[in-house]
Amino acid sequence: MTATTSGQRQRTVGKIKVLAGMVEGSDKIVLWDWVTGTQLTTLPGRADRLSLNTKGDTLAACDRQKVTLWNIPQHAQITSFPCGPLGAAIAFSPDGTRLAVGGIDNTTIIVWNVARHTKVATLSMPPSPDAPSEGAGPSGDRLQP
């Protein structure tokens, strides 16, 4: 069983360092304690992109059809919402209140309110081969690779 390196994300939940990864060839998302290497749990579902909020207690998993939010300490699904042809990039805002989901065409970003599970903005930009692929910038004012 191998995990893709591009889909791995790590954060701290309490005293546990969490690493999330996708298992190639299966419909599993695996959570590990990345300090000890201990597998914590598996979550059902396919994901092309993963993002952990800065607290490390919420995981967003995007499969280019929908985004599923997971409560990491409880290993429970919070909600899911459609993302249409989006899902090439996902990133939480630094405070964890928003989730940006970028399109595979690099021209559309939908911003979601995480607590309310509602769309708060649809952003359009001109096509660019240099468009960012994922991740929030240090100040939270932009997406970056």
N, C-alpha and C positions, 0 to 999 in steps of 0.2 A: 504494500500500500504506500503510494507516494502522494505527496501534496504539491500542488503547484506553488511555485515561489511568487509568481506575480499576484496571486490572490491572498497572500498572507498578510495579516494585520496583527499588531500586538499592542496591548494596553495593560494597565494595572487595575485589578478589581480587589479592593481591600489589600490583603497581603499577597494575593495571587497575581502573577504576571500571566496574562491571557494572550495566547496566540490562536488566531482563527485561520483555517486553511480549507481549501476544497480538495477532496479526494478525486483524482483523475479517474474517469471511467465509472463513476458512481454518482448517486444522488445524495451525497452526504457532505455536510460541513462539519469539520472536526475542530474542537476546542482543546488546546493543551495549556498546561502550566509551562511556560517556556523557560523557567528557571530549572525546574526538576525534570522536564521532559515528560511528565505524566499526562496521559490523555484524560481530560475532564469529562467530556461527553461528545456525542455526535448529535447533530440536528438534521432533520430530514430536509431534502430539497436540493435542487441544483442551483448553483450561483456562478455567474461569470465574473462578478465583482463583489468585493467585501469592503466594508468600512466599519471601524469601531469608533464610538464617540470617545472624547478625551477622558472621561471617567472610566471607560472600559466596561460599562454595564449594559450598553445597547449595541447590538450588531445589526447593520443593514446588509442584507444579501440581495443582490439584483441578478435576475436571470434573463434580462432583456424583454421580459413580458410583465414582470411585477417586481416590486421591492417588498421584501419581508423584513420586518423589524423583530428582533429577538431580545428578550430580557436575559442577559448572560447569567447573573446569579441564580435565577430560577430555572434556567434552561427552557424557557417558555416563549412561544410566539406571542408577540404583542398585537400585531396587525399586519396586513399587507395591502398594497394599493397598486393599481396598474401603472405601468410606465411606458406602455406602447412601444414604439421603436427606440425608446431611450435605453439607457443602461450601459453605455460604454464607459461611464465614469460616475462614481458616487463619492460624496464627501460630506461629513458632518461639519457644521460651523464649530468654531472653537468652544463655544458654550454649550453645544449639543442640542440647541433648540431648533435648528434647521438642518435639513438634509437636501443637498443639491444633487440632482440626477441629470447627467449630461447625455446628450444624444450621440448616436453612432455616426451622425453626419457632422458632428462638431459645430452645429449651428443653433441648437436649442438646449436650454437648461431649465428644468423645472425645480422650483424650490418648495419644499414641504415643511409645514409646521409639525415637528415630531410628536409633541404632546397631544395636539388636536387631530393629527392624521389628515390635515387639510392642505391643499395646494395654496401657496401664498403668492407665487409669482411664476410667470413664464417669461424667460429671457431669451431673446434672439440675438444672434451675432452673425456677421458675415462669415462665409466659409474661409477656413485658413488651415493649411497643413501644419501650422505651428500651434494650433489650438491646444490648450492644456488637456491632459488626459484624466488626471484625478488628483485629489488632495486639496485641502484648504491651505492657503498661504499662512505664514506665521501670525499675521495680524487678523486673519479671517476675512480679509476684504477681497480675496481672489481665489480662484482654483488654480492649482499648479500640478505638474507631473510629480 
